[in-house]
Amino acid sequence: MSQSCDNNCASCGEQCASRTQPQDMKAAMNAQSNVKKVIGVISGKGGVGKSLVTSLLAANMQKTGVPCAVLDADVTGPSIPKVFGIKGKVYGDGENILPALTAKGTEIMSINLILENDTDPVLWRGPIIGNVVQQFWTNVIWGDIDYMFVDMPPGTGDVALTVFQSLPVDGIIVVTSPQELVGMIVEKAVKMADLMNIPIIGIVENMAYFECPDCHKKHAIFGESHLEEIAKQHGIDAVAQIPIQPEFARLCDAGRVEEAQGDYLAPVLEKIKSL
């Protein structure tokens, strides 16, 4: 750029034209990978069960014979290997890495599959974490995958921005819970997606209610649901509710999330298949 630049691009013809065009910041997919659709799973706050929803989406889709993968972008709080029961480490040749496989064939990549000990903390700043997530896309040899689910860290910080800018995200699932304050948090996530020009596929409300095993009455433990209201406000038609289900917790702790039963996520899964 000339030192005499007056910020009027029309004054210098084609010389600076390339600088005024939108820049594509997407990272190149590994040449040996074939990932068709990338779905981000986000939440505006922690503790709403985002990793559970990510795992159930991938597991339920895989059950139908559709090849799936999970990229664990929650680098400082990885839980995906644990819930799928993966205890080994991934292997690479110094440049490329092969993802781990679950019992049902879902491909997995997570920082905990690289760390020497699962309990070692990741004390890295945001830009470094973002670079790691990008390398999970460029340096991992993903197979012939129809749907990759990206388990994002909570909030709208560096890593979420990296995923939205670097990966070809086709749509987003927002995970929430029934508390009234969550409406504001969801709106932040939705607005970020709008700013990044990425469509919202659906909203999943976790811990929506508890159903008594004896009388089958539903109890709103965390307050009445605002899911329909929030979805209507943002023009989202695919909504799903997951109840407080002790069996899910037990299966996740045992690394057997793929054995979870229930069609709670059916509306969102159908929306994903229509992409």
Secondary structure as the mmCIF struct_conf table of DSSP 4:
data_model
#
loop_
_struct_conf.conf_type_id
_struct_conf.id
_struct_conf.beg_label_comp_id
_struct_conf.beg_label_asym_id
_struct_conf.beg_label_seq_id
_struct_conf.end_label_comp_id
_struct_conf.end_label_asym_id
_struct_conf.end_label_seq_id
TURN_TY1_P TURN_TY1_P1 GLN A 3 SER A 4
BEND BEND1 ASN A 7 ASN A 7
HELX_RH_3T_P HELX_RH_3T_P1 CYS A 9 CYS A 12
TURN_TY1_P TURN_TY1_P2 GLY A 13 CYS A 16
HELX_RH_3T_P HELX_RH_3T_P2 ALA A 17 THR A 20
BEND BEND2 GLN A 21 GLN A 21
HELX_LH_PP_P HELX_LH_PP_P1 PRO A 22 GLN A 23
HELX_LH_PP_P HELX_LH_PP_P2 LYS A 26 ASN A 30
TURN_TY1_P TURN_TY1_P3 ALA A 31 GLN A 32
STRN STRN1 ASN A 34 ILE A 42
BEND BEND3 GLY A 44 VAL A 48
HELX_RH_AL_P HELX_RH_AL_P1 LYS A 50 LYS A 63
TURN_TY1_P TURN_TY1_P4 THR A 64 GLY A 65
STRN STRN2 CYS A 68 ASP A 72
TURN_TY1_P TURN_TY1_P5 VAL A 75 THR A 76
BEND BEND4 GLY A 77 GLY A 77
HELX_RH_AL_P HELX_RH_AL_P2 ILE A 80 PHE A 84
TURN_TY1_P TURN_TY1_P6 GLY A 85 GLY A 85
BEND BEND5 GLY A 88 GLY A 88
STRN STRN3 TYR A 91 GLY A 92
BEND BEND6 ASP A 93 GLU A 95
STRN STRN4 ILE A 97 LEU A 98
HELX_LH_PP_P HELX_LH_PP_P3 PRO A 99 PRO A 99
STRN STRN5 ALA A 100 LEU A 101
TURN_TY1_P TURN_TY1_P7 ALA A 103 LYS A 104
STRN STRN6 GLU A 107 MET A 109
HELX_RH_3T_P HELX_RH_3T_P3 ILE A 111 LEU A 113
TURN_TY1_P TURN_TY1_P8 ILE A 114 ILE A 114
BEND BEND7 LEU A 115 ASN A 117
TURN_TY1_P TURN_TY1_P9 ASP A 118 THR A 119
HELX_RH_AL_P HELX_RH_AL_P3 GLY A 126 THR A 138
BEND BEND8 ASN A 139 ASN A 139
STRN STRN7 VAL A 140 VAL A 140
STRN STRN8 ASP A 144 ASP A 151
HELX_LH_PP_P HELX_LH_PP_P4 MET A 152 PRO A 153
BEND BEND9 PRO A 154 GLY A 157
HELX_RH_AL_P HELX_RH_AL_P4 ASP A 158 SER A 166
BEND BEND10 LEU A 167 LEU A 167
STRN STRN9 GLY A 171 THR A 176
BEND BEND11 PRO A 178 PRO A 178
TURN_TY1_P TURN_TY1_P10 GLU A 180 LEU A 181
HELX_RH_AL_P HELX_RH_AL_P5 VAL A 182 LEU A 195
TURN_TY1_P TURN_TY1_P11 MET A 196 ASN A 197
STRN STRN10 ILE A 200 ASN A 206
TURN_TY1_P TURN_TY1_P12 MET A 207 MET A 207
STRN STRN11 PHE A 210 GLU A 211
TURN_TY1_P TURN_TY1_P13 PRO A 213 CYS A 215
STRN STRN12 LYS A 218 HIS A 219
TURN_TY1_P TURN_TY1_P14 ILE A 221 PHE A 222
HELX_RH_AL_P HELX_RH_AL_P6 LEU A 227 GLN A 233
TURN_TY1_P TURN_TY1_P15 HIS A 234 GLY A 235
STRN STRN13 VAL A 239 ILE A 242
HELX_RH_AL_P HELX_RH_AL_P7 PRO A 246 ASP A 253
TURN_TY1_P TURN_TY1_P16 ALA A 254 GLY A 255
HELX_RH_3T_P HELX_RH_3T_P4 VAL A 257 GLU A 259
TURN_TY1_P TURN_TY1_P17 TYR A 264 LEU A 265
HELX_RH_AL_P HELX_RH_AL_P8 ALA A 266 LYS A 273
TURN_TY1_P TURN_TY1_P18 SER A 274 SER A 274
#
